[in-house]
Amino acid sequence: MIPAGAYHLLADGITVDQPNVRFGVAWRHGTSADVPIVSFSHPYPPGTVAQYEEIQGGAVVAAAKDDLLVLRVELLNASGAAEYIPIAEHPSTPTARMLQLEIP
């Protein structure tokens, strides 16, 4: 069981221009369609790198063995100039932390 509550997302990344990014968490059970749990968007102002978000809410999920939680990252900008690249391929440092999701 995954309870409803505060989800914490550490979403450090490299940004270009001013990306607006949607983060979503879904529950995947077997071959069933993904069930959205929580979703939010975040605009990154120029020069922003580190972000730590707390999202209240989300659905209670009766997760079972072999189920998955899926983290989706989607760039919402219509402009081709905006970029968001999550820090996800090297060890964390004090200024560049790996993409992390803490669930309630």
VEXDREN-2710 file (C-alpha; in Angstrom, 1 decimal):
% VEXDREN-2710
k/r/px/py/pz
1/MET/0.0/0.0/0.0
2/ILE/1.3/3.4/-0.9
3/PRO/-0.5/6.1/1.1
4/ALA/-1.6/9.5/-0.1
5/GLY/0.5/12.3/1.3
6/ALA/3.6/14.4/0.6
7/TYR/5.7/13.4/-2.4
8/HIS/9.2/15.0/-2.4
9/LEU/11.0/15.4/-5.7
10/LEU/14.6/16.4/-6.1
11/ALA/14.8/17.6/-9.7
12/ASP/18.2/19.2/-10.2
13/GLY/18.9/19.6/-13.9
14/ILE/20.6/21.7/-16.5
15/THR/18.3/24.3/-18.0
16/VAL/18.4/26.4/-21.2
17/ASP/16.1/29.4/-21.6
18/GLN/13.1/29.0/-19.3
19/PRO/11.7/25.5/-19.4
20/ASN/8.3/24.6/-17.9
21/VAL/8.4/20.9/-16.9
22/ARG/5.6/18.5/-15.9
23/PHE/6.5/15.7/-13.5
24/GLY/4.1/12.9/-13.0
25/VAL/4.0/9.7/-11.0
26/ALA/1.9/6.7/-12.1
27/TRP/1.3/3.2/-10.8
28/ARG/1.8/0.4/-13.3
29/HIS/0.1/-2.9/-12.4
30/GLY/0.8/-5.8/-14.8
31/THR/-0.4/-5.1/-18.3
32/SER/-3.1/-2.6/-17.1
33/ALA/-3.0/1.0/-18.1
34/ASP/-0.9/3.3/-15.9
35/VAL/-2.9/4.9/-13.1
36/PRO/-1.9/8.6/-12.4
37/ILE/-1.1/9.2/-8.7
38/VAL/0.2/12.8/-8.7
39/SER/1.3/15.3/-11.3
40/PHE/2.6/18.9/-11.1
41/SER/4.4/21.4/-13.3
42/HIS/7.3/23.6/-12.5
43/PRO/8.7/26.6/-14.4
44/TYR/12.5/27.0/-14.1
45/PRO/13.5/30.7/-14.1
46/PRO/16.8/31.6/-15.9
47/GLY/19.9/30.5/-14.1
48/THR/18.0/28.0/-11.9
49/VAL/19.6/24.6/-11.4
50/ALA/18.5/23.0/-8.1
51/GLN/14.9/22.4/-7.2
52/TYR/13.3/20.5/-4.4
53/GLU/9.5/20.2/-4.6
54/GLU/6.9/19.0/-2.1
55/ILE/3.6/17.9/-3.6
56/GLN/0.7/17.2/-1.4
57/GLY/-2.0/14.8/-2.4
58/GLY/-1.9/11.8/-4.6
59/ALA/-4.0/8.7/-4.6
60/VAL/-3.8/5.8/-2.2
61/VAL/-2.4/2.9/-4.2
62/ALA/-2.8/-0.8/-3.3
63/ALA/0.5/-1.8/-4.8
64/ALA/1.5/-5.4/-5.0
65/LYS/4.7/-7.3/-5.6
66/ASP/6.2/-6.6/-9.1
67/ASP/4.1/-3.4/-9.6
68/LEU/6.0/-0.3/-10.7
69/LEU/6.0/3.4/-10.0
70/VAL/6.7/5.4/-13.1
71/LEU/8.2/8.9/-13.0
72/ARG/7.4/10.9/-16.2
73/VAL/9.2/14.1/-17.1
74/GLU/7.7/16.2/-19.9
75/LEU/8.8/19.6/-21.3
76/LEU/5.7/21.7/-21.7
77/ASN/7.2/24.7/-23.6
78/ALA/6.1/25.2/-27.2
79/SER/9.3/27.0/-28.0
80/GLY/12.2/24.8/-29.3
81/ALA/14.7/26.9/-27.3
82/ALA/13.8/25.6/-23.8
83/GLU/15.6/22.6/-22.4
84/TYR/15.6/20.6/-19.2
85/ILE/18.1/17.8/-18.7
86/PRO/17.8/16.0/-15.3
87/ILE/20.9/15.1/-13.5
88/ALA/20.7/11.3/-13.7
89/GLU/23.9/9.7/-15.1
90/HIS/26.7/10.5/-12.6
91/PRO/27.2/10.4/-8.9
92/SER/25.5/13.3/-7.0
93/THR/27.7/16.2/-5.9
94/PRO/26.7/19.2/-3.6
95/THR/25.6/21.2/-6.7
96/ALA/24.3/18.5/-9.0
97/ARG/22.1/15.9/-7.3
98/MET/20.6/12.8/-8.9
99/LEU/16.9/12.9/-9.8
100/GLN/15.1/11.4/-6.8
101/LEU/11.5/10.8/-5.8
102/GLU/10.5/10.2/-2.1
103/ILE/7.1/8.7/-1.6
104/PRO/5.0/9.0/1.5
END
